[in-house]
Amino acid sequence: MESRTIRVRGTAKASAVPDWVIISFNINSYDYDYAKCMEQLAAQTDSLRNELIAVGLEKDNLKTYRFEADTHYEHYDRRRVFKGYRASHDIRVEFPFDREFLNKVLNTLGKTASKATFNISFIVKDSEPLRQKAIAEAVKNCKEKALVLSEAAGVILGEILQIDYSWSEVRFESSMEICAMESPMAESSYDITPEDFDLSESVTTIWAIE
């Protein structure tokens, strides 16, 4: 006689407050002369780097993740016209989320001479404890559902025979875009509170029933 089983899928959600900030910068330079284009980009990059160091960020934390230099063309009446050279430098900096320090950084960036655009991301740096919590709750949810089903069916829930779980890469991140300012921003206090991140997990279990 084949053993009798019941298959149940359990789900659960866990939440966490972002604890890490990533600011990604993009600096662009244009000029008809290649050497001047590169010199201008280097000057803008040095300006941004010095501003960030002055506010308290470590120089070694400023990392380049993309650098490009190429010819720049524009199209006029089906004609491709050479407009000089374009260079782009993308830099990233990371640090623990602290509202007061982030305000200090934003006030500095509001007056930057680098003409950089930047994107601010808020992440949960170590998501594994949150994942483990959600998985554990999903297994509990499986058992609760299995008990309800077995009682409703008039059978006795036995031991768990199998657990199926599919692991997936998770990155908790939200972002906000801030463009280069035409004129320096006044000193401000930014009331930035990143929203909580929710992680959902599901587990499938097979139980013996008597």
Buried (B, 14 or more C-beta within 10 A) or exposed (E): EEEEEBBBEBBBEBEBEBBBBBBBBBBBBBBEEEEBBBBBBBBBBEBBBEBBEEBEBEEEEBEEEEEEBEEBEEEEEEEEEEEBBBBBBBBBBBBEBEEEBBBBBBBBBBEBEBBBBBBBBBBBEEBEEBBEBBBBBBBEBBBEBBEEBBEEEEBEBBEBEEBEEEEEEBEBBEEEEBEBEEEEBEEEEEEBEBEEBEBEBBBBBBBBBE
